Structure formats: C-alpha cells, structure tokens
Amino acid sequence: MKIYVAGPMRGIAEFNFPAFHAAAAWLRGKGHEVFNPAERDILATGVDISHGNETGDNLLAEVKHGFNLREALKDDLEFVCLHADAVVVLPGWEKSLGAQAEVAAARALGLHVLSYSELA
C-alpha cells in the first residue's frame, strides 16, 4: 500500500520527527511505500529543520531554514489526494490541525485511516 503518515508536529520537541521516522521505517519494513512528511520537510529545505528545535517552533524553522508551512501542507495533501491508499495516524494526531486536515481528506476520499499504535 501507499501510506501517508500523519501526526502532530508543531509544539513538539524536534517536530516529533523521531516518531515519524520510526513509523515510516516500520511501515517500509512491512513492504509499504511511505510518504513521511518529516522527510519531505528535510528534502524541501535541504536541512533537518527539527535539529535543535526543542519546542517545535514553526516560526523558528521558517526564519532559520526557510520552511514554508503552506508548501508543506500542499505537498502533504497532494500525496493523500492523488496517491495514498491509507493514512496512518500517530498518537496525538487529533490535536494537530494539519493531521486533522489530512485525515479529513482521506475520509472524504474513502481511504483507510489506521492508528499506528494499533498496527505496531
């Protein structure tokens, strides 16, 4: 399956990237194609925007690394809408406006929405 990983980032130390990377690695180990938005953010900026960002401050990532939230969410939703078979949600996704949007898009399209904590 083609899977998008959704979860909270802003306001969490290192944007919660370690959890995204762990989930993506586990899902890939099961043979799935995975879109990891943390990897997308690193590729888009050319630097790990999470490194040293102890509070998950979006403004800091924007100023220091040129991170653009609009571009990131566009890319994330594009994958969900055009490619994903499923969205796997990380703990706390309900508190994330971005993850809520990704899950809403997945549900509107009739995609599977699965909990990572129940899968792993």
Long-range contacts (C-beta under 8 A, 24 or more apart in sequence): 1-32, 1-33, 1-85, 1-86, 1-112, 2-32, 2-33, 2-34, 2-35, 2-83, 2-84, 2-85, 2-86, 3-27, 3-32, 3-33, 3-34, 3-35, 3-84, 3-85, 3-86, 3-87, 3-88, 4-34, 4-35, 4-37, 4-76, 4-79, 4-80, 4-84, 4-86, 4-87, 4-88, 4-102, 4-106, 5-34, 5-35, 5-36, 5-37, 5-87, 5-88, 5-90, 5-116, 6-37, 6-87, 6-88, 6-89, 6-90, 6-93, 6-96, 6-98, 6-99, 6-102, 6-103, 7-89, 7-90, 7-91, 7-92, 7-93, 7-96, 7-99, 7-116, 8-90, 8-92, 8-93, 8-95, 8-96, 8-99, 9-37, 9-38, 9-56, 9-96, 9-98, 10-56, 10-57, 10-58, 10-96, 10-98, 11-55, 11-56, 12-56, 12-92, 13-53, 13-54, 13-55, 13-56, 14-50, 14-51, 14-53, 14-54, 14-56, 15-41, 15-49, 15-50, 15-53, 15-56, 15-61, 16-56, 16-90, 17-48, 17-50, 19-90, 19-91, 20-90, 23-88, 23-90, 23-116, 23-120, 26-120, 27-88, 35-76, 35-79, 35-83, 35-84, 37-72, 37-75, 37-76, 40-72, 40-75, 40-76, 41-67, 41-72, 44-68, 44-71, 44-72, 44-75, 73-98, 73-101, 76-102, 77-101, 77-102, 77-105, 80-105, 80-106, 80-109, 80-111, 81-105, 81-109, 84-111, 85-111, 85-112, 86-111, 86-112, 86-113, 86-114, 87-111, 87-112, 87-113, 87-114, 88-114, 88-115, 88-116, 88-119, 89-113, 89-114, 89-115, 89-116, 90-116, 90-117, 91-116, 91-117
